Amino acid sequence: MGKTLVEYEKDKGFWISESMMQLVLYYILEEAEKPECSLLIRKTL
């Protein structure tokens, strides 16, 4: 299983498996499609 380093600040980050990253993205997109979603970037998703 492949792993990816996700960096979010200088010298900070975490390793995540690619299958888990796909699952997280799936759930984010599912929530963004709901009418009550308050994400500011909803239109760009």
mmCIF file of the N, C-alpha and C atoms, coordinates in Angstrom:
data_MODEL
# 
_entry.id   MODEL 
# 
loop_
_atom_site.group_PDB 
_atom_site.id 
_atom_site.type_symbol 
_atom_site.label_atom_id 
_atom_site.label_alt_id 
_atom_site.label_comp_id 
_atom_site.label_asym_id 
_atom_site.label_entity_id 
_atom_site.label_seq_id 
_atom_site.pdbx_PDB_ins_code 
_atom_site.Cartn_x 
_atom_site.Cartn_y 
_atom_site.Cartn_z 
_atom_site.occupancy 
_atom_site.B_iso_or_equiv 
_atom_site.pdbx_formal_charge 
_atom_site.auth_seq_id 
_atom_site.auth_comp_id 
_atom_site.auth_asym_id 
_atom_site.auth_atom_id 
_atom_site.pdbx_PDB_model_num 
ATOM 1   N N  . MET A 1 1  ? 0.848   -1.161 0.000  1.00 0.00 ? 1  MET A N  1 
ATOM 2   C CA . MET A 1 1  ? 0.000   0.000  0.000  1.00 0.00 ? 1  MET A CA 1 
ATOM 3   C C  . MET A 1 1  ? 0.906   1.241  0.000  1.00 0.00 ? 1  MET A C  1 
ATOM 4   N N  . GLY A 1 2  ? 0.602   2.201  -0.872 1.00 0.00 ? 2  GLY A N  1 
ATOM 5   C CA . GLY A 1 2  ? 1.395   3.414  -0.959 1.00 0.00 ? 2  GLY A CA 1 
ATOM 6   C C  . GLY A 1 2  ? 1.092   4.380  0.172  1.00 0.00 ? 2  GLY A C  1 
ATOM 7   N N  . LYS A 1 3  ? 2.086   5.169  0.518  1.00 0.00 ? 3  LYS A N  1 
ATOM 8   C CA . LYS A 1 3  ? 1.911   6.179  1.554  1.00 0.00 ? 3  LYS A CA 1 
ATOM 9   C C  . LYS A 1 3  ? 2.338   7.527  0.996  1.00 0.00 ? 3  LYS A C  1 
ATOM 10  N N  . THR A 1 4  ? 1.705   8.584  1.492  1.00 0.00 ? 4  THR A N  1 
ATOM 11  C CA . THR A 1 4  ? 1.980   9.941  1.050  1.00 0.00 ? 4  THR A CA 1 
ATOM 12  C C  . THR A 1 4  ? 2.208   10.830 2.262  1.00 0.00 ? 4  THR A C  1 
ATOM 13  N N  . LEU A 1 5  ? 3.184   11.712 2.173  1.00 0.00 ? 5  LEU A N  1 
ATOM 14  C CA . LEU A 1 5  ? 3.429   12.677 3.234  1.00 0.00 ? 5  LEU A CA 1 
ATOM 15  C C  . LEU A 1 5  ? 2.594   13.912 2.952  1.00 0.00 ? 5  LEU A C  1 
ATOM 16  N N  . VAL A 1 6  ? 1.744   14.286 3.910  1.00 0.00 ? 6  VAL A N  1 
ATOM 17  C CA . VAL A 1 6  ? 0.921   15.483 3.800  1.00 0.00 ? 6  VAL A CA 1 
ATOM 18  C C  . VAL A 1 6  ? 1.558   16.532 4.707  1.00 0.00 ? 6  VAL A C  1 
ATOM 19  N N  . GLU A 1 7  ? 2.097   17.582 4.103  1.00 0.00 ? 7  GLU A N  1 
ATOM 20  C CA . GLU A 1 7  ? 2.720   18.658 4.875  1.00 0.00 ? 7  GLU A CA 1 
ATOM 21  C C  . GLU A 1 7  ? 1.774   19.846 4.921  1.00 0.00 ? 7  GLU A C  1 
ATOM 22  N N  . TYR A 1 8  ? 1.587   20.417 6.099  1.00 0.00 ? 8  TYR A N  1 
ATOM 23  C CA . TYR A 1 8  ? 0.660   21.533 6.227  1.00 0.00 ? 8  TYR A CA 1 
ATOM 24  C C  . TYR A 1 8  ? 1.300   22.776 6.815  1.00 0.00 ? 8  TYR A C  1 
ATOM 25  N N  . GLU A 1 9  ? 2.457   22.700 7.351  1.00 0.00 ? 9  GLU A N  1 
ATOM 26  C CA . GLU A 1 9  ? 3.233   23.840 7.815  1.00 0.00 ? 9  GLU A CA 1 
ATOM 27  C C  . GLU A 1 9  ? 4.696   23.469 7.669  1.00 0.00 ? 9  GLU A C  1 
ATOM 28  N N  . LYS A 1 10 ? 5.539   24.448 7.842  1.00 0.00 ? 10 LYS A N  1 
ATOM 29  C CA . LYS A 1 10 ? 6.965   24.161 7.752  1.00 0.00 ? 10 LYS A CA 1 
ATOM 30  C C  . LYS A 1 10 ? 7.355   23.132 8.813  1.00 0.00 ? 10 LYS A C  1 
ATOM 31  N N  . ASP A 1 11 ? 7.942   22.057 8.359  1.00 0.00 ? 11 ASP A N  1 
ATOM 32  C CA . ASP A 1 11 ? 8.409   20.979 9.232  1.00 0.00 ? 11 ASP A CA 1 
ATOM 33  C C  . ASP A 1 11 ? 7.302   20.268 9.994  1.00 0.00 ? 11 ASP A C  1 
ATOM 34  N N  . LYS A 1 12 ? 6.038   20.377 9.528  1.00 0.00 ? 12 LYS A N  1 
ATOM 35  C CA . LYS A 1 12 ? 4.937   19.650 10.155 1.00 0.00 ? 12 LYS A CA 1 
ATOM 36  C C  . LYS A 1 12 ? 4.186   18.896 9.074  1.00 0.00 ? 12 LYS A C  1 
ATOM 37  N N  . GLY A 1 13 ? 3.671   17.759 9.440  1.00 0.00 ? 13 GLY A N  1 
ATOM 38  C CA . GLY A 1 13 ? 2.905   16.970 8.497  1.00 0.00 ? 13 GLY A CA 1 
ATOM 39  C C  . GLY A 1 13 ? 2.672   15.572 9.059  1.00 0.00 ? 13 GLY A C  1 
ATOM 40  N N  . PHE A 1 14 ? 2.126   14.703 8.220  1.00 0.00 ? 14 PHE A N  1 
ATOM 41  C CA . PHE A 1 14 ? 1.865   13.343 8.650  1.00 0.00 ? 14 PHE A CA 1 
ATOM 42  C C  . PHE A 1 14 ? 1.834   12.425 7.431  1.00 0.00 ? 14 PHE A C  1 
ATOM 43  N N  . TRP A 1 15 ? 2.054   11.159 7.674  1.00 0.00 ? 15 TRP A N  1 
ATOM 44  C CA . TRP A 1 15 ? 1.992   10.148 6.622  1.00 0.00 ? 15 TRP A CA 1 
ATOM 45  C C  . TRP A 1 15 ? 0.592   9.556  6.602  1.00 0.00 ? 15 TRP A C  1 
ATOM 46  N N  . ILE A 1 16 ? 0.068   9.319  5.418  1.00 0.00 ? 16 ILE A N  1 
ATOM 47  C CA . ILE A 1 16 ? -1.265  8.733  5.280  1.00 0.00 ? 16 ILE A CA 1 
ATOM 48  C C  . ILE A 1 16 ? -1.236  7.743  4.124  1.00 0.00 ? 16 ILE A C  1 
ATOM 49  N N  . SER A 1 17 ? -1.938  6.639  4.278  1.00 0.00 ? 17 SER A N  1 
ATOM 50  C CA . SER A 1 17 ? -2.002  5.664  3.189  1.00 0.00 ? 17 SER A CA 1 
ATOM 51  C C  . SER A 1 17 ? -2.892  6.223  2.087  1.00 0.00 ? 17 SER A C  1 
ATOM 52  N N  . GLU A 1 18 ? -2.575  5.874  0.863  1.00 0.00 ? 18 GLU A N  1 
ATOM 53  C CA . GLU A 1 18 ? -3.323  6.409  -0.272 1.00 0.00 ? 18 GLU A CA 1 
ATOM 54  C C  . GLU A 1 18 ? -4.783  5.972  -0.259 1.00 0.00 ? 18 GLU A C  1 
ATOM 55  N N  . SER A 1 19 ? -5.066  4.767  0.207  1.00 0.00 ? 19 SER A N  1 
ATOM 56  C CA . SER A 1 19 ? -6.460  4.314  0.262  1.00 0.00 ? 19 SER A CA 1 
ATOM 57  C C  . SER A 1 19 ? -7.252  5.118  1.298  1.00 0.00 ? 19 SER A C  1 
ATOM 58  N N  . MET A 1 20 ? -6.623  5.482  2.419  1.00 0.00 ? 20 MET A N  1 
ATOM 59  C CA . MET A 1 20 ? -7.297  6.301  3.425  1.00 0.00 ? 20 MET A CA 1 
ATOM 60  C C  . MET A 1 20 ? -7.519  7.707  2.884  1.00 0.00 ? 20 MET A C  1 
ATOM 61  N N  . MET A 1 21 ? -6.563  8.225  2.127  1.00 0.00 ? 21 MET A N  1 
ATOM 62  C CA . MET A 1 21 ? -6.702  9.550  1.544  1.00 0.00 ? 21 MET A CA 1 
ATOM 63  C C  . MET A 1 21 ? -7.867  9.583  0.556  1.00 0.00 ? 21 MET A C  1 
ATOM 64  N N  . GLN A 1 22 ? -8.044  8.523  -0.227 1.00 0.00 ? 22 GLN A N  1 
ATOM 65  C CA . GLN A 1 22 ? -9.170  8.446  -1.159 1.00 0.00 ? 22 GLN A CA 1 
ATOM 66  C C  . GLN A 1 22 ? -10.493 8.404  -0.409 1.00 0.00 ? 22 GLN A C  1 
ATOM 67  N N  . LEU A 1 23 ? -10.531 7.683  0.692  1.00 0.00 ? 23 LEU A N  1 
ATOM 68  C CA . LEU A 1 23 ? -11.744 7.584  1.498  1.00 0.00 ? 23 LEU A CA 1 
ATOM 69  C C  . LEU A 1 23 ? -12.110 8.939  2.109  1.00 0.00 ? 23 LEU A C  1 
ATOM 70  N N  . VAL A 1 24 ? -11.136 9.651  2.635  1.00 0.00 ? 24 VAL A N  1 
ATOM 71  C CA . VAL A 1 24 ? -11.382 10.974 3.212  1.00 0.00 ? 24 VAL A CA 1 
ATOM 72  C C  . VAL A 1 24 ? -11.896 11.927 2.141  1.00 0.00 ? 24 VAL A C  1 
ATOM 73  N N  . LEU A 1 25 ? -11.282 11.921 0.964  1.00 0.00 ? 25 LEU A N  1 
ATOM 74  C CA . LEU A 1 25 ? -11.722 12.788 -0.116 1.00 0.00 ? 25 LEU A CA 1 
ATOM 75  C C  . LEU A 1 25 ? -13.153 12.465 -0.530 1.00 0.00 ? 25 LEU A C  1 
ATOM 76  N N  . TYR A 1 26 ? -13.493 11.182 -0.575 1.00 0.00 ? 26 TYR A N  1 
ATOM 77  C CA . TYR A 1 26 ? -14.856 10.765 -0.917 1.00 0.00 ? 26 TYR A CA 1 
ATOM 78  C C  . TYR A 1 26 ? -15.867 11.377 0.051  1.00 0.00 ? 26 TYR A C  1 
ATOM 79  N N  . TYR A 1 27 ? -15.585 11.285 1.368  1.00 0.00 ? 27 TYR A N  1 
ATOM 80  C CA . TYR A 1 27 ? -16.524 11.813 2.356  1.00 0.00 ? 27 TYR A CA 1 
ATOM 81  C C  . TYR A 1 27 ? -16.592 13.339 2.329  1.00 0.00 ? 27 TYR A C  1 
ATOM 82  N N  . ILE A 1 28 ? -15.477 14.003 2.053  1.00 0.00 ? 28 ILE A N  1 
ATOM 83  C CA . ILE A 1 28 ? -15.493 15.463 1.932  1.00 0.00 ? 28 ILE A CA 1 
ATOM 84  C C  . ILE A 1 28 ? -16.382 15.871 0.770  1.00 0.00 ? 28 ILE A C  1 
ATOM 85  N N  . LEU A 1 29 ? -16.251 15.214 -0.357 1.00 0.00 ? 29 LEU A N  1 
ATOM 86  C CA . LEU A 1 29 ? -17.066 15.548 -1.522 1.00 0.00 ? 29 LEU A CA 1 
ATOM 87  C C  . LEU A 1 29 ? -18.540 15.228 -1.290 1.00 0.00 ? 29 LEU A C  1 
ATOM 88  N N  . GLU A 1 30 ? -18.834 14.145 -0.585 1.00 0.00 ? 30 GLU A N  1 
ATOM 89  C CA . GLU A 1 30 ? -20.217 13.814 -0.252 1.00 0.00 ? 30 GLU A CA 1 
ATOM 90  C C  . GLU A 1 30 ? -20.845 14.918 0.595  1.00 0.00 ? 30 GLU A C  1 
ATOM 91  N N  . GLU A 1 31 ? -20.108 15.419 1.575  1.00 0.00 ? 31 GLU A N  1 
ATOM 92  C CA . GLU A 1 31 ? -20.624 16.482 2.434  1.00 0.00 ? 31 GLU A CA 1 
ATOM 93  C C  . GLU A 1 31 ? -20.754 17.796 1.672  1.00 0.00 ? 31 GLU A C  1 
ATOM 94  N N  . ALA A 1 32 ? -19.837 18.071 0.772  1.00 0.00 ? 32 ALA A N  1 
ATOM 95  C CA . ALA A 1 32 ? -19.858 19.332 0.016  1.00 0.00 ? 32 ALA A CA 1 
ATOM 96  C C  . ALA A 1 32 ? -21.051 19.402 -0.930 1.00 0.00 ? 32 ALA A C  1 
ATOM 97  N N  . GLU A 1 33 ? -21.573 18.264 -1.350 1.00 0.00 ? 33 GLU A N  1 
ATOM 98  C CA . GLU A 1 33 ? -22.713 18.249 -2.258 1.00 0.00 ? 33 GLU A CA 1 
ATOM 99  C C  . GLU A 1 33 ? -24.041 18.501 -1.556 1.00 0.00 ? 33 GLU A C  1 
ATOM 100 N N  . LYS A 1 34 ? -24.070 18.436 -0.245 1.00 0.00 ? 34 LYS A N  1 
ATOM 101 C CA . LYS A 1 34 ? -25.309 18.667 0.506  1.00 0.00 ? 34 LYS A CA 1 
ATOM 102 C C  . LYS A 1 34 ? -25.653 20.152 0.486  1.00 0.00 ? 34 LYS A C  1 
ATOM 103 N N  . PRO A 1 35 ? -26.932 20.487 0.382  1.00 0.00 ? 35 PRO A N  1 
ATOM 104 C CA . PRO A 1 35 ? -27.353 21.895 0.332  1.00 0.00 ? 35 PRO A CA 1 
ATOM 105 C C  . PRO A 1 35 ? -26.971 22.690 1.578  1.00 0.00 ? 35 PRO A C  1 
ATOM 106 N N  . GLU A 1 36 ? -26.912 22.037 2.714  1.00 0.00 ? 36 GLU A N  1 
ATOM 107 C CA . GLU A 1 36 ? -26.599 22.750 3.957  1.00 0.00 ? 36 GLU A CA 1 
ATOM 108 C C  . GLU A 1 36 ? -25.098 22.904 4.189  1.00 0.00 ? 36 GLU A C  1 
ATOM 109 N N  . CYS A 1 37 ? -24.310 22.512 3.241  1.00 0.00 ? 37 CYS A N  1 
ATOM 110 C CA . CYS A 1 37 ? -22.854 22.619 3.355  1.00 0.00 ? 37 CYS A CA 1 
ATOM 111 C C  . CYS A 1 37 ? -22.440 24.082 3.443  1.00 0.00 ? 37 CYS A C  1 
ATOM 112 N N  . SER A 1 38 ? -21.569 24.393 4.393  1.00 0.00 ? 38 SER A N  1 
ATOM 113 C CA . SER A 1 38 ? -21.147 25.779 4.582  1.00 0.00 ? 38 SER A CA 1 
ATOM 114 C C  . SER A 1 38 ? -19.705 26.017 4.144  1.00 0.00 ? 38 SER A C  1 
ATOM 115 N N  . LEU A 1 39 ? -19.169 25.116 3.365  1.00 0.00 ? 39 LEU A N  1 
ATOM 116 C CA . LEU A 1 39 ? -17.800 25.320 2.882  1.00 0.00 ? 39 LEU A CA 1 
ATOM 117 C C  . LEU A 1 39 ? -17.736 26.540 1.973  1.00 0.00 ? 39 LEU A C  1 
ATOM 118 N N  . LEU A 1 40 ? -16.763 27.373 2.194  1.00 0.00 ? 40 LEU A N  1 
ATOM 119 C CA . LEU A 1 40 ? -16.638 28.576 1.375  1.00 0.00 ? 40 LEU A CA 1 
ATOM 120 C C  . LEU A 1 40 ? -16.239 28.247 -0.061 1.00 0.00 ? 40 LEU A C  1 
ATOM 121 N N  . ILE A 1 41 ? -15.561 27.117 -0.237 1.00 0.00 ? 41 ILE A N  1 
ATOM 122 C CA . ILE A 1 41 ? -15.084 26.758 -1.572 1.00 0.00 ? 41 ILE A CA 1 
ATOM 123 C C  . ILE A 1 41 ? -15.993 25.733 -2.243 1.00 0.00 ? 41 ILE A C  1 
ATOM 124 N N  . ARG A 1 42 ? -17.216 25.638 -1.797 1.00 0.00 ? 42 ARG A N  1 
ATOM 125 C CA . ARG A 1 42 ? -18.143 24.621 -2.291 1.00 0.00 ? 42 ARG A CA 1 
ATOM 126 C C  . ARG A 1 42 ? -18.279 24.658 -3.812 1.00 0.00 ? 42 ARG A C  1 
ATOM 127 N N  . LYS A 1 43 ? -18.360 25.848 -4.399 1.00 0.00 ? 43 LYS A N  1 
ATOM 128 C CA . LYS A 1 43 ? -18.551 25.951 -5.836 1.00 0.00 ? 43 LYS A CA 1 
ATOM 129 C C  . LYS A 1 43 ? -17.350 25.453 -6.619 1.00 0.00 ? 43 LYS A C  1 
ATOM 130 N N  . THR A 1 44 ? -16.166 25.461 -6.025 1.00 0.00 ? 44 THR A N  1 
ATOM 131 C CA . THR A 1 44 ? -14.982 25.004 -6.732 1.00 0.00 ? 44 THR A CA 1 
ATOM 132 C C  . THR A 1 44 ? -14.759 23.511 -6.589 1.00 0.00 ? 44 THR A C  1 
ATOM 133 N N  . LEU A 1 45 ? -15.480 22.861 -5.683 1.00 0.00 ? 45 LEU A N  1 
ATOM 134 C CA . LEU A 1 45 ? -15.352 21.419 -5.533 1.00 0.00 ? 45 LEU A CA 1 
ATOM 135 C C  . LEU A 1 45 ? -16.150 20.765 -6.623 1.00 0.00 ? 45 LEU A C  1 
# 
